[in-house]
Amino acid sequence: MLQNFDHSKNKFGPDRRKKDRQITIFRLAKIDSGLAEGWGFIKNISSSGVMIEIHPSFDIGDTTTVALTDDVQLSGNVRWRKGALVGVQFSNDIDVTELLANLTTHNKCQPARLPRVRMTKPISLRIGSSLVKAEIFDISPAGIRINSHYQCQIGNRLTLMVPELGNIAGTVRWQKGTEIGIKFQKRVAVPEITDWLANYYNMEKSSEK
């Protein structure tokens, strides 16, 4: 069940936010504005908002969802930006103690899985001597889901040739129809893939003009 931890319908005023106690945490989360998605490092959190290091496709005023897990999501608006840092004010009050307790329980009960970002981008795969065309469905620093008509075998090792990101070695974990799940042999560094996502969204915006 999705948990949004919105326990009050009252929005915070400036006086309340000044008194809000900030808790320092370092956690990777998926940020979604509806126009752009990406991963961000949460730096600190309070009952009224959160500070996140994120790529530049998120602008002041954007309505965003901060997904800490598949089940725990926080909604709010970008109120300020300074370099790579943004401040998101939550739409409603949250109970930070309850939130952190639930995240601790979640981490104990389920293996950690990095959040994935949806996107559509053509790539190529090299499997043995075959060069295969494919399209990204979603991606994380640890793995990727693609669409391709190529019939893989579980355990196949391959190389993904991703424009602007380079060649990435991976292993086929599953295939269902045209969807193929691939685990990277080595995780892509978050700053590297975050910059790549920023360029992707900037190009998308430019093509719409």
C-alpha positions in Angstrom: 0.0 0.0 0.0 1.3 3.4 -1.0 2.1 5.6 2.1 2.3 9.4 1.6 2.5 10.3 5.3 0.3 13.3 4.9 -1.2 13.6 8.4 -2.6 17.2 8.2 -4.4 19.3 5.7 -2.8 22.5 6.9 0.0 23.9 4.8 2.9 25.4 6.7 3.4 29.1 7.0 6.9 30.8 7.2 6.9 31.0 11.0 6.3 27.3 11.3 9.0 26.4 8.8 11.6 28.5 10.6 10.9 26.4 13.8 11.0 23.1 12.0 13.7 20.7 13.1 15.8 19.4 10.3 17.2 15.8 10.5 20.3 15.0 8.4 20.0 11.9 6.3 21.8 10.7 3.2 19.4 8.7 1.0 18.9 8.2 -2.7 15.4 8.9 -3.9 13.6 9.1 -7.2 12.2 12.6 -8.0 9.4 13.0 -10.5 7.9 16.3 -11.7 5.7 14.8 -14.4 8.0 16.5 -17.0 11.3 15.0 -15.7 12.5 12.1 -13.6 15.8 11.5 -11.8 17.6 10.4 -8.7 18.5 12.8 -6.0 20.4 12.6 -2.7 18.3 13.7 0.2 20.5 15.8 2.5 18.0 16.6 5.3 14.3 16.4 6.0 11.8 18.0 8.3 8.1 17.8 8.8 7.6 20.6 6.2 10.1 19.8 3.6 13.3 18.3 2.3 16.6 19.4 0.8 17.8 17.3 -2.2 20.8 17.3 -4.5 19.3 16.8 -8.0 20.0 17.4 -11.7 19.0 20.8 -13.2 15.8 19.7 -15.0 13.8 20.5 -11.9 12.7 24.2 -11.7 11.2 26.4 -9.0 7.5 25.9 -8.8 7.6 22.3 -10.1 5.2 19.9 -8.3 7.3 16.9 -7.4 7.0 13.4 -6.0 9.9 12.2 -3.8 9.9 8.4 -3.8 11.9 7.0 -1.0 10.8 3.4 -1.8 8.2 1.9 -4.1 5.6 2.4 -1.3 6.7 5.6 0.4 6.2 8.8 -1.6 6.2 12.4 -0.5 4.6 15.2 -2.6 5.4 18.9 -2.7 6.7 21.9 -4.6 10.2 23.1 -5.4 10.5 26.4 -3.5 14.2 27.3 -4.1 17.2 26.2 -6.0 20.9 26.9 -5.4 23.2 25.1 -7.8 22.5 21.4 -7.5 20.5 21.8 -4.3 16.7 22.2 -4.3 14.3 22.8 -1.4 11.0 21.0 -1.7 8.1 22.1 0.6 5.7 19.3 1.3 2.0 19.8 0.4 1.0 18.6 3.9 2.5 17.9 7.3 4.4 14.7 7.7 5.5 12.8 10.8 9.2 12.5 10.3 9.7 10.0 13.2 7.0 7.7 11.8 8.5 8.1 8.3 12.0 7.1 9.4 10.7 4.2 11.5 8.8 2.9 8.5 11.8 3.1 6.3 13.9 1.2 8.9 11.3 -1.5 9.0 11.1 -1.6 5.2 14.9 -2.0 4.9 14.9 -4.9 7.3 12.0 -6.7 5.6 12.9 -6.1 2.0 16.2 -6.0 0.1 17.2 -2.5 -1.0 16.4 -1.8 -4.6 17.4 1.4 -6.3 14.5 3.4 -7.8 14.2 3.3 -11.5 13.6 6.2 -13.9 11.3 5.7 -17.0 12.5 7.0 -20.3 12.4 6.2 -24.0 15.7 6.1 -25.7 17.1 3.9 -28.5 20.3 1.9 -27.8 22.2 -1.0 -29.2 23.2 -4.3 -27.6 26.2 -6.5 -28.5 25.5 -10.1 -27.7 28.3 -12.3 -28.9 28.7 -11.4 -32.6 25.2 -10.0 -32.9 24.4 -6.3 -32.9 20.8 -5.7 -31.7 18.6 -2.6 -31.7 16.6 -1.9 -28.5 14.9 0.8 -26.6 15.2 1.8 -22.9 12.1 1.3 -20.8 13.5 2.2 -17.4 17.0 2.5 -15.9 18.7 2.7 -12.5 22.4 2.8 -11.6 22.2 -1.0 -11.0 20.2 -2.2 -14.0 18.0 -1.5 -17.0 14.8 -2.8 -18.6 14.6 -2.6 -22.3 12.3 -3.5 -25.2 13.7 -5.7 -28.0 12.4 -8.4 -30.3 15.7 -10.3 -29.8 15.3 -13.6 -27.9 17.8 -13.7 -25.1 18.8 -16.5 -22.8 18.8 -16.0 -19.0 22.4 -15.4 -18.0 23.5 -14.0 -21.4 26.3 -11.5 -21.0 26.1 -8.5 -23.3 27.3 -5.0 -23.8 24.8 -2.1 -23.9 25.9 0.8 -26.1 24.1 3.8 -24.6 24.5 7.2 -26.4 26.3 9.7 -24.2 26.7 7.2 -21.4 29.1 4.7 -23.0 29.3 0.9 -23.1 28.0 -0.9 -20.1 28.5 -4.7 -19.4 25.4 -6.5 -18.2 23.8 -9.9 -17.6 20.2 -10.9 -18.7 18.1 -11.7 -15.6 14.7 -12.2 -17.2 12.7 -11.8 -20.4 8.9 -11.5 -20.8 7.8 -11.0 -24.4 9.8 -8.0 -25.8 10.8 -6.8 -22.3 14.3 -7.8 -21.0 15.7 -7.1 -17.5 19.4 -6.6 -17.4 21.6 -6.3 -14.3 24.8 -4.2 -14.8 28.0 -6.0 -13.9 29.1 -2.8 -12.2 26.9 -0.1 -11.0 27.0 3.2 -12.9 28.1 6.1 -10.6 25.1 8.1 -9.6 26.6 11.5 -10.5 27.5 10.2 -14.0 24.0 8.8 -14.7 22.4 11.9 -13.2 24.3 14.2 -15.5 23.3 11.9 -18.4 19.6 12.2 -17.4 19.9 16.0 -17.2 21.3 16.1 -20.8 18.5 13.8 -21.9 15.7 16.0 -20.5 17.4 19.2 -21.8 17.4 17.6 -25.3 13.8 16.6 -24.9 12.8 20.2 -24.0 14.8 21.6 -27.0 13.1 19.2 -29.4 9.7 20.4 -28.2 10.4 24.1 -29.0 
